[in-house]
Amino acid sequence: MNKYGELCPADARPDLRFDLPGLDYPARMNVAEVLLEGAIDAGWGGRTAYFHRDETIDYRALRAAVHRHAAALRALGVAPGDRVVVRIADTPVLVYVLLAAHAVGAVPIPTYVQLRADDLAYRIEDSGARFAVASAGLLDEMEAAVAATPGVTLAVADGEAGGRFPALGALLPAAPPRADYHDSHAEDLTLILYTSGSTGRPKGTCHCHRDLIAAADSYWKHCVGPTENDVIGGPPSVPFALGYGLSVVFPARFGSAAVLEPDKSVEASLAAIERHGVTLFTAVVSYYRLMAAALDRARVGSLRRSMTGGEPLLPETESLWREASGMTLEQFIGTTETFHCFVSSSEPGGPARSGTMGRAAPGYEVAVLDPETLAPMADGERGLMAVRGCTGTVYWRNEERQRELVRDGWNVFPDVVTRDAGGYFRYVGRHDDMIVSAGYNISPIEVETALLRHEAVLECACVPAPDPAGVRGAVVKAYVVAAPGHAVGGGLAGALQAHVKATAPPYMYPRAIDFLDTLPKTVNGKVLRSELRARAAAGG
C-alpha cells in the first residue's frame, strides 16, 4: 500500500518538500536495509548498537538477529503488506521484531505494554491486522484481544506459552540466513503508530520507508548533530513516535548507541545515564521535574543534551532543571502524524536558546495561520501551527480527519503558537484548550505558569468549567497537585487565586480549584486534558 497514493485522498495530500541536501532518496528503498546494511557498510559492525542492562549488542549481532526474526515471521506466514500488532516491552527482542517486519515488507504496529484487551482489540480491528506478536510475559491482554478478533494469528516473541501459540523462537533458523529484504517502494506503508488518545479516540497514522529515514536526516542530523560516540537514553517508549525514532531509527542511521530499558522510573533513568554514559537524554517536561527533585549532578555528568517535548515547557520547570543539573532544557515539537520533530531549539554548534521551542528544523517549513481563514499571521500574532516538509500526515482510513488536518498541502495542527522576527516559535496552547471567559481568550498554559510559581504547587492543569454564577460562558478551573508539606483546602485555594491575580492579568485567575493526588496522564506522561475537561463539565 502506497502511503501518499493509495491511502491518501488526492485533495487532502500533504505537500512534500525535499530541497534539503541529502534528502534525494531513490524510488525503491526498505528502511531495514538502509539502516542495517548502512551500518555495516560504514564499518560500524563492531560498534555498540544497544545497551540493555547487562547485555551489549553490536551492529553485526543486531543485523544477524533481525534476519533470523525475519525468517521466523515468514515461516509464520507474514507477507508483505500484512499488519502485525506487537506487544513487547522496550527490549532488544522488540527491535528485532520491528526491524524484521520492515525487512519482510510487513507493517508493524507497536503498542504500549499498559494497554488492555479492549485497546489492543481496537487496534487489531481498526488496522485489519492478521498477526499479533507478544512476549510471554505480556500474553494475557493480547490473548483476550485476539479471542475477540477472529482470524488473527498470535505468536510468542520470546519464551514459551505451553504450546497454545506458535513461538518465534522455534521458527528461528539456527544460523543467520542471508540478507533478504522486500523490494519496497519508498512510499510503501511500513509502520502504523496510534496517537496517544489524549484528545479522543486513538487514530492510526501512516508512515512509509522514506519517512523514517527523512526524519533522521532532517531534524536529528541537523538539530541534534549526533556522533558515533553518542549514547541515546530516556523514558519514551518505542511505540511512541518519539521513542521509535530515538531507539529504532536514529541510532543505526548515525552509528550511535541506545539504551533499551523497560523500567521508566526516574531511578532507572539515572542509573542508565551513569552506567552507560548516556549523552543525549529525552523526556517529557513533567519527568524532568521529578528528575530534578532526585538529582545528584554527578549522576548526569555524561549528558551533553537534555531535550524535552510532548507538553509545554513552563519557565519554572526550565529553571528547576537548570539549577539541579546545570544544563539548559532544549525544546522540540513534533507530532505522531509527521513521525517526528519539525521545530527544535537544539543547535549542534551552540547552546539552545532558552524560553523558546526553537526554529523550524532543516527540511521543514513552519507557518502561523489564522484559525478561521488560514491566512498567514504576522510575527508576534497568535495562530495555528502549520507544517510542510519531508514527511506528511496520512491517517489510516480516516478521510474525514485527513481533510480536517491537511489544508492546501499544509499539515495544520490545533496548536496555537507565535513566531518572532528571528523565526523562533513559542507555544501558547491547543486551540481547543483555549478558555473563553467574559470575552477573554485565556491560555491555560499562562495560568499554569503563574500557579507553578507558588511553592505549594507541584503540578497543575487548567480547563474550562461552567460558571456557577451563570454570568460567564465558562471560567478557568485549575486541578492542582500540592507539593509535599502543604495542606490542601480552601485556605490554599484562596492563596493560589490571590497569587495568580498578583502575578498575571487578574482576569486569568482560576475561579475554581480542585486538589488531586495525581493528574490523569497518558502512558507517555502527557496530561489527559480531555478527561479533565469532561470532569469539569460534569461539575467534578
C-alpha positions as CSV (number, residue, x, y, z in Angstrom):
1,M,0.0,0.0,0.0
2,N,1.4,3.3,-1.1
3,K,1.1,5.9,1.7
4,Y,0.7,9.1,-0.3
5,G,-1.1,7.4,-3.2
6,E,-3.5,4.7,-2.3
7,L,-4.0,5.7,1.3
8,C,-4.4,9.4,0.9
9,P,-7.2,11.2,-0.9
10,A,-5.7,13.4,-3.7
11,D,-7.5,16.6,-2.4
12,A,-6.0,16.2,1.1
13,R,-2.5,15.2,0.3
14,P,0.4,16.9,2.1
15,D,2.8,18.9,0.1
16,L,6.2,17.2,0.4
17,R,9.5,19.1,0.1
18,F,12.9,17.5,-0.4
19,D,15.0,20.6,-1.1
20,L,17.4,20.0,1.8
21,P,20.6,18.4,0.5
22,G,20.8,14.7,1.4
23,L,17.0,14.1,1.1
24,D,17.2,12.9,-2.5
25,Y,16.1,9.3,-1.9
26,P,15.7,6.5,-4.5
27,A,12.2,5.3,-5.5
28,R,12.9,1.9,-4.1
29,M,14.1,1.5,-0.5
30,N,13.5,-0.6,2.5
31,V,14.1,1.1,5.8
32,A,15.6,-2.0,7.5
33,E,18.0,-2.4,4.6
34,V,19.0,1.3,4.7
35,L,19.7,1.1,8.5
36,L,21.3,-2.3,8.8
37,E,23.3,-2.5,5.7
38,G,24.2,1.1,6.0
39,A,25.7,0.5,9.5
40,I,27.7,-2.5,8.2
41,D,28.9,-0.6,5.1
42,A,30.0,2.3,7.3
43,G,32.2,0.0,9.3
44,W,30.1,0.0,12.4
45,G,29.6,-3.7,12.7
46,G,31.6,-3.9,16.0
47,R,30.2,-0.8,17.5
48,T,27.6,-1.0,20.2
49,A,24.1,-0.6,18.9
50,Y,22.2,-1.3,22.2
51,F,22.7,-1.4,25.9
52,H,20.1,-3.5,27.8
53,R,21.1,-3.9,31.4
54,D,24.0,-6.4,31.4
55,E,23.7,-7.1,27.7
56,T,25.6,-5.2,24.9
57,I,24.6,-5.8,21.3
58,D,26.8,-4.6,18.4
59,Y,25.5,-3.8,14.9
60,R,26.8,-7.0,13.4
61,A,24.8,-9.0,16.0
62,L,21.8,-6.7,15.5
63,R,21.7,-7.4,11.8
64,A,22.0,-11.2,12.3
65,A,19.2,-11.2,14.9
66,V,16.9,-9.2,12.6
67,H,17.4,-11.6,9.7
68,R,16.7,-14.6,11.9
69,H,13.5,-13.0,13.1
70,A,12.6,-12.0,9.5
71,A,12.9,-15.7,8.6
72,A,10.7,-16.6,11.6
73,L,8.0,-14.1,10.5
74,R,8.0,-15.5,7.0
75,A,7.7,-19.0,8.4
76,L,4.7,-17.8,10.5
77,G,3.0,-16.7,7.3
78,V,3.6,-12.9,7.5
79,A,3.6,-11.5,4.0
80,P,4.3,-8.0,2.5
81,G,1.6,-5.6,3.5
82,D,0.4,-7.6,6.5
83,R,-0.2,-5.6,9.6
84,V,1.3,-7.0,12.8
85,V,0.3,-5.7,16.2
86,V,3.2,-6.0,18.6
87,R,3.2,-6.1,22.4
88,I,6.7,-6.3,23.8
89,A,8.5,-4.2,26.4
90,D,11.4,-2.0,25.4
91,T,14.0,-4.8,25.0
92,P,16.2,-6.0,22.1
93,V,13.6,-8.5,21.1
94,L,11.2,-5.7,20.3
95,V,13.7,-4.0,18.0
96,Y,14.4,-7.4,16.3
97,V,10.7,-8.0,15.6
98,L,10.1,-4.4,14.4
99,L,13.0,-4.3,12.0
100,A,12.3,-7.8,10.8
101,A,8.7,-6.8,10.0
102,H,10.1,-3.8,8.0
103,A,12.5,-6.2,6.2
104,V,9.8,-8.6,5.0
105,G,7.6,-5.7,3.8
106,A,5.1,-6.0,6.6
107,V,3.6,-3.2,8.7
108,P,4.4,-3.4,12.5
109,I,2.0,-1.7,14.9
110,P,3.9,-1.4,18.2
111,T,1.6,-0.9,21.3
112,Y,2.2,0.3,24.8
113,V,2.5,-2.5,27.4
114,Q,0.0,-0.7,29.6
115,L,-2.9,-1.2,27.1
116,R,-5.7,-3.5,28.0
117,A,-7.5,-6.1,25.8
118,D,-10.1,-3.6,24.6
119,D,-7.4,-1.2,23.5
120,L,-5.5,-3.9,21.7
121,A,-8.6,-5.3,20.0
122,Y,-9.5,-1.8,18.8
123,R,-6.1,-1.5,17.1
124,I,-6.3,-5.0,15.6
125,E,-9.8,-4.4,14.2
126,D,-9.1,-0.8,13.1
127,S,-5.9,-1.8,11.2
128,G,-7.1,-5.1,9.8
129,A,-4.1,-6.9,11.4
130,R,-3.8,-10.6,10.6
131,F,-1.0,-11.2,13.1
132,A,-0.1,-10.3,16.6
133,V,3.2,-10.9,18.5
134,A,3.6,-10.6,22.2
135,S,6.3,-11.6,24.7
136,A,5.4,-14.5,27.0
137,G,5.1,-12.2,30.0
138,L,2.5,-10.0,28.2
139,L,0.3,-12.6,26.6
140,D,-2.7,-12.1,28.9
141,E,-4.3,-9.0,27.5
142,M,-3.2,-9.8,23.9
143,E,-4.7,-13.3,24.2
144,A,-8.0,-11.7,25.2
145,A,-7.8,-9.2,22.4
146,V,-7.2,-11.9,19.8
147,A,-10.0,-14.0,21.1
148,A,-12.3,-11.1,20.4
149,T,-11.0,-10.6,16.8
150,P,-11.2,-13.9,14.9
151,G,-8.8,-14.7,12.1
152,V,-5.7,-13.3,13.9
153,T,-2.6,-15.5,14.4
154,L,-1.0,-14.8,17.8
155,A,2.7,-15.7,18.2
156,V,5.0,-15.6,21.3
157,A,8.1,-13.4,20.7
158,D,10.2,-15.0,23.4
159,G,9.8,-17.9,25.9
160,E,7.1,-20.4,25.7
161,A,3.3,-20.4,26.1
162,G,2.6,-24.0,26.8
163,G,2.1,-24.9,23.2
164,R,-1.0,-22.7,22.9
165,F,0.5,-20.4,20.4
166,P,3.4,-20.7,17.9
167,A,6.7,-19.4,19.3
168,L,9.0,-17.3,17.1
169,G,11.9,-19.0,19.0
170,A,11.0,-22.3,17.4
171,L,10.9,-20.7,14.0
172,L,14.3,-19.0,14.2
173,P,16.9,-20.6,11.9
174,A,19.9,-21.9,13.7
175,A,22.3,-19.8,11.7
176,P,21.6,-16.3,10.4
177,P,20.2,-16.5,6.9
178,R,21.3,-14.4,4.1
179,A,20.1,-10.8,3.9
180,D,16.7,-10.8,2.3
181,Y,14.8,-7.5,2.1
182,H,11.4,-7.0,0.4
183,D,11.8,-4.8,-2.6
184,S,9.7,-1.9,-1.3
185,H,8.8,1.4,-2.8
186,A,10.0,4.4,-0.8
187,E,6.4,5.4,-0.2
188,D,5.1,1.9,0.8
189,L,3.4,1.8,4.2
190,T,5.8,0.3,6.7
191,L,4.6,1.5,10.1
192,I,1.3,2.4,11.8
193,L,1.5,4.4,15.1
194,Y,-1.6,5.2,17.0
195,T,-2.0,8.6,18.6
196,S,-1.9,8.7,22.4
197,G,-5.6,9.4,22.7
198,S,-5.1,12.5,24.9
199,T,-7.8,14.3,22.9
200,G,-10.1,11.5,21.8
201,R,-10.1,8.0,20.3
202,P,-6.6,7.0,19.1
203,K,-6.1,7.4,15.4
204,G,-3.8,5.4,13.2
205,T,-1.1,7.4,11.5
206,C,0.7,6.0,8.4
207,H,4.5,6.1,7.8
208,C,6.5,4.9,4.8
209,H,10.1,3.8,4.5
210,R,11.3,7.2,3.3
211,D,9.6,9.0,6.2
212,L,11.6,7.2,8.8
213,I,14.9,8.0,7.1
214,A,13.9,11.6,6.3
215,A,13.2,12.3,9.9
216,A,16.7,11.2,10.8
217,D,18.3,13.1,8.0
218,S,16.5,16.4,8.8
219,Y,15.8,17.0,12.5
220,W,18.1,14.6,14.1
221,K,21.1,15.2,11.9
222,H,20.9,19.0,11.6
223,C,19.5,20.0,15.0
224,V,21.0,17.4,17.4
225,G,24.2,16.7,15.5
226,P,24.7,13.0,16.5
227,T,28.1,11.3,16.6
228,E,29.3,7.8,16.7
229,N,30.2,8.3,20.3
230,D,26.7,9.3,21.4
231,V,24.5,7.1,23.7
232,I,20.8,7.8,23.5
233,G,18.6,7.4,26.6
234,G,15.3,8.4,28.2
235,P,11.9,7.0,29.1
236,P,10.0,7.5,25.8
237,S,8.6,4.1,24.9
238,V,9.3,2.7,21.4
239,P,5.6,2.6,20.4
240,F,5.6,6.4,20.9
241,A,6.8,8.1,17.7
242,L,9.5,9.9,19.6
243,G,10.7,6.6,21.1
244,Y,10.6,4.9,17.7
245,G,13.0,7.5,16.3
246,L,15.3,7.5,19.3
247,S,15.5,3.8,19.8
248,V,15.0,2.2,16.3
249,V,15.8,4.6,13.5
250,F,18.3,7.3,14.7
251,P,21.0,5.1,16.3
252,A,21.7,2.9,13.2
253,R,21.4,5.9,10.9
254,F,24.4,7.6,12.6
255,G,26.2,4.8,14.3
256,S,25.2,5.8,17.8
257,A,24.2,3.5,20.7
258,A,20.8,3.5,22.5
259,V,19.7,2.2,25.9
260,L,16.7,-0.1,25.9
261,E,15.1,-0.1,29.4
262,P,11.5,-1.2,30.1
263,D,11.7,0.4,33.6
264,K,10.6,4.0,33.0
265,S,11.2,5.2,36.6
266,V,13.4,8.2,37.4
267,E,15.8,6.0,39.3
268,A,16.2,3.6,36.4
269,S,16.9,6.5,34.0
270,L,19.5,8.0,36.4
271,A,21.1,4.5,36.7
272,A,21.2,4.1,32.9
273,I,22.9,7.5,32.5
274,E,25.6,6.6,35.0
275,R,26.1,3.1,33.8
276,H,26.1,3.5,30.1
277,G,27.4,7.1,29.7
278,V,24.2,8.5,28.1
279,T,25.0,11.7,26.2
280,L,21.6,12.5,24.7
281,F,18.6,12.3,27.0
282,T,14.9,12.9,26.2
283,A,11.8,13.0,28.4
284,V,8.5,14.8,28.7
285,V,8.5,18.0,30.8
286,S,6.9,16.6,33.9
287,Y,9.5,13.8,34.0
288,Y,12.3,16.5,34.3
289,R,10.5,17.9,37.3
290,L,10.7,14.5,39.0
291,M,14.3,14.1,38.0
292,A,15.3,17.5,39.3
293,A,13.9,16.6,42.7
294,A,16.1,13.4,42.9
295,L,19.2,14.7,41.1
296,D,22.8,14.4,42.1
297,R,24.8,16.3,39.4
298,A,27.5,13.6,39.4
299,R,25.0,11.1,38.1
300,V,24.3,13.1,34.9
301,G,27.8,14.2,34.1
302,S,27.9,12.4,30.8
303,L,25.0,14.3,29.3
304,R,25.6,16.8,26.6
305,R,22.0,17.5,25.7
306,S,18.8,17.2,27.7
307,M,15.8,17.6,25.4
308,T,12.1,17.8,26.0
309,G,8.8,17.9,24.2
310,G,5.3,16.4,24.3
311,E,3.9,19.1,26.6
312,P,4.6,22.8,27.2
313,L,7.8,23.7,29.0
314,L,7.0,26.2,31.6
315,P,9.7,28.7,32.8
316,E,9.6,27.2,36.3
317,T,10.4,23.7,35.1
318,E,13.2,25.1,32.9
319,S,14.7,26.9,35.9
320,L,14.3,24.0,38.2
321,W,16.2,21.7,35.8
322,R,19.0,24.2,35.2
323,E,19.5,24.7,38.9
324,A,19.6,21.0,39.5
325,S,21.7,19.9,36.6
326,G,23.5,22.9,35.3
327,M,22.0,22.3,31.8
328,T,19.5,24.0,29.6
329,L,16.4,22.1,28.6
330,E,16.2,22.0,24.9
331,Q,12.7,22.0,23.4
332,F,11.2,20.4,20.3
333,I,7.8,19.9,18.9
334,G,6.7,17.2,16.6
335,T,3.6,15.0,16.0
336,T,2.8,11.3,15.6
337,E,1.3,12.3,12.3
338,T,4.6,13.6,10.8
339,F,6.5,10.8,12.7
340,H,9.0,13.2,14.4
341,C,10.1,16.7,15.2
342,F,9.9,19.7,12.9
343,V,10.7,22.5,15.4
344,S,13.7,22.4,17.7
345,S,15.8,24.7,19.9
346,S,18.8,22.3,19.7
347,E,21.6,23.6,17.5
348,P,24.8,21.5,17.0
349,G,27.1,24.5,17.0
350,G,26.0,26.0,20.3
351,P,23.7,26.1,23.3
352,A,19.9,26.1,22.9
353,R,18.0,29.4,23.1
354,S,16.2,29.4,26.4
355,G,12.5,30.2,26.6
356,T,11.5,29.1,23.1
357,M,10.6,25.9,21.2
358,G,13.2,26.9,18.6
359,R,13.0,27.3,14.9
360,A,11.9,25.1,12.0
361,A,14.1,22.1,11.6
362,P,16.0,22.0,8.2
363,G,13.8,20.1,5.8
364,Y,10.6,21.7,7.1
365,E,8.7,25.0,6.7
366,V,6.6,26.1,9.6
367,A,4.0,28.9,9.4
368,V,1.5,30.5,11.7
369,L,-2.0,30.7,10.2
370,D,-5.3,32.4,11.1
371,P,-7.6,29.8,12.8
372,E,-10.6,30.9,10.7
373,T,-9.2,31.9,7.3
374,L,-5.8,30.0,7.3
375,A,-4.2,33.2,6.1
376,P,-0.6,33.8,7.3
377,M,-0.3,35.7,10.6
378,A,2.2,38.5,11.2
379,D,5.1,37.9,13.6
380,G,4.0,38.1,17.2
381,E,0.4,37.2,16.4
382,R,-1.2,34.0,17.7
383,G,-2.3,31.4,15.2
384,L,-2.4,27.7,14.3
385,M,0.9,25.9,13.6
386,A,1.2,24.7,10.0
387,V,3.9,22.5,8.7
388,R,5.2,21.1,5.4
389,G,8.4,19.3,4.6
390,C,9.9,15.9,4.0
391,T,7.2,14.0,5.9
392,G,3.5,14.5,6.0
393,T,0.2,13.4,7.6
394,V,-1.7,10.5,6.3
395,Y,-4.3,8.8,8.6
396,W,-5.2,5.2,8.4
397,R,-8.5,5.0,6.5
398,N,-9.9,8.2,8.1
399,E,-10.7,10.6,5.2
400,E,-12.7,13.0,7.4
401,R,-9.8,13.6,9.8
402,Q,-7.4,13.7,6.8
403,R,-9.3,16.6,5.3
404,E,-9.5,18.4,8.6
405,L,-5.8,18.4,9.2
406,V,-4.3,18.7,5.7
407,R,-5.2,22.0,4.0
408,D,-3.8,23.2,0.7
409,G,-0.8,20.9,1.3
410,W,-0.1,22.2,4.8
411,N,-0.3,20.0,7.9
412,V,-2.4,22.3,10.1
413,F,-2.3,21.3,13.8
414,P,-4.6,22.6,16.6
415,D,-1.6,24.1,18.4
416,V,-1.6,27.9,18.9
417,V,1.9,29.4,18.6
418,T,3.6,32.7,17.9
419,R,6.7,33.4,15.9
420,D,9.1,36.2,16.3
421,A,11.2,38.1,13.7
422,G,14.1,35.7,14.2
423,G,11.9,32.7,13.3
424,Y,11.7,31.4,16.9
425,F,8.4,29.8,17.9
426,R,6.7,30.0,21.3
427,Y,3.8,27.8,22.4
428,V,0.6,29.2,23.6
429,G,-1.7,26.2,23.9
430,R,-4.0,23.9,21.9
431,H,-6.7,25.8,20.0
432,D,-9.4,23.6,21.5
433,D,-7.9,24.1,25.0
434,M,-8.2,27.9,24.9
435,I,-10.7,29.1,27.6
436,V,-13.1,31.9,26.5
437,S,-14.3,33.7,29.7
438,A,-16.0,37.1,29.8
439,G,-14.8,37.8,26.3
440,Y,-11.1,37.0,27.1
441,N,-9.2,34.2,25.3
442,I,-7.2,32.7,28.1
443,S,-4.4,30.3,27.5
444,P,-4.4,27.6,30.2
445,I,-0.6,27.4,29.8
446,E,-0.3,31.0,31.1
447,V,-2.4,30.3,34.1
448,E,-0.5,27.2,34.9
449,T,2.8,29.1,34.6
450,A,1.5,31.6,37.2
451,L,0.3,28.8,39.5
452,L,3.6,26.9,39.3
453,R,5.4,30.0,40.7
454,H,3.8,29.2,44.0
455,E,5.8,26.9,46.2
456,A,2.7,24.9,47.2
457,V,2.1,23.7,43.6
458,L,3.8,20.6,42.4
459,E,1.7,20.1,39.2
460,C,-1.4,21.6,37.7
461,A,-3.6,21.8,34.7
462,C,-6.3,24.3,33.8
463,V,-9.5,23.7,31.8
464,P,-12.8,25.5,31.1
465,A,-15.7,24.8,33.5
466,P,-19.3,26.1,33.8
467,D,-19.6,29.3,35.7
468,P,-21.5,28.5,39.0
469,A,-22.8,32.1,39.0
470,G,-24.1,31.8,35.4
471,V,-22.5,35.1,34.5
472,R,-19.8,33.9,32.2
473,G,-19.9,31.2,29.5
474,A,-17.0,29.5,31.2
475,V,-14.5,30.1,34.0
476,V,-10.9,28.8,34.4
477,K,-10.8,25.7,36.7
478,A,-7.4,24.5,38.0
479,Y,-6.7,21.0,39.1
480,V,-3.7,21.1,41.4
481,V,-1.3,18.6,42.9
482,A,0.1,20.1,46.1
483,A,3.8,20.0,46.8
484,P,4.8,17.8,49.8
485,G,4.2,19.5,53.1
486,H,1.4,21.8,52.0
487,A,-2.1,21.1,53.3
488,V,-4.9,21.3,50.7
489,G,-8.2,23.1,51.3
490,G,-10.0,26.3,51.0
491,G,-7.2,28.3,52.5
492,L,-4.7,27.2,50.0
493,A,-7.2,27.6,47.1
494,G,-7.7,31.2,48.2
495,A,-3.9,31.8,48.4
496,L,-3.4,30.4,44.9
497,Q,-6.1,32.6,43.5
498,A,-4.6,35.7,45.1
499,H,-1.1,34.6,43.8
500,V,-2.3,34.4,40.2
501,K,-4.1,37.8,40.5
502,A,-0.9,39.3,41.7
503,T,1.5,37.8,39.2
504,A,-0.7,37.6,36.0
505,P,-3.5,39.6,34.4
506,P,-6.3,39.3,37.1
507,Y,-8.9,38.1,34.6
508,M,-6.9,34.9,34.2
509,Y,-7.2,33.7,37.8
510,P,-8.8,30.3,38.3
511,R,-12.3,30.9,39.8
512,A,-12.4,27.2,40.8
513,I,-9.7,25.0,42.2
514,D,-9.7,21.3,42.9
515,F,-6.9,19.4,44.5
516,L,-5.9,15.9,43.2
517,D,-3.3,13.4,44.4
518,T,-2.2,13.0,40.7
519,L,-3.1,14.4,37.3
520,P,-4.5,11.9,34.8
521,K,-1.9,11.2,32.2
522,T,-1.4,9.1,29.0
523,V,1.2,6.3,29.0
524,N,3.6,8.9,27.5
525,G,3.2,11.1,30.6
526,K,1.1,13.8,28.9
527,V,-1.8,15.3,30.9
528,L,-5.2,14.0,29.8
529,R,-6.8,17.3,29.4
530,S,-9.8,15.7,27.7
531,E,-10.5,13.8,30.9
532,L,-10.2,16.9,33.0
533,R,-12.5,18.9,30.7
534,A,-15.1,16.2,30.9
535,R,-14.7,16.1,34.7
536,A,-15.1,19.9,34.9
537,A,-18.1,19.9,32.6
538,A,-19.8,17.4,34.9
539,G,-19.1,19.5,37.9
540,G,-16.3,17.4,39.3
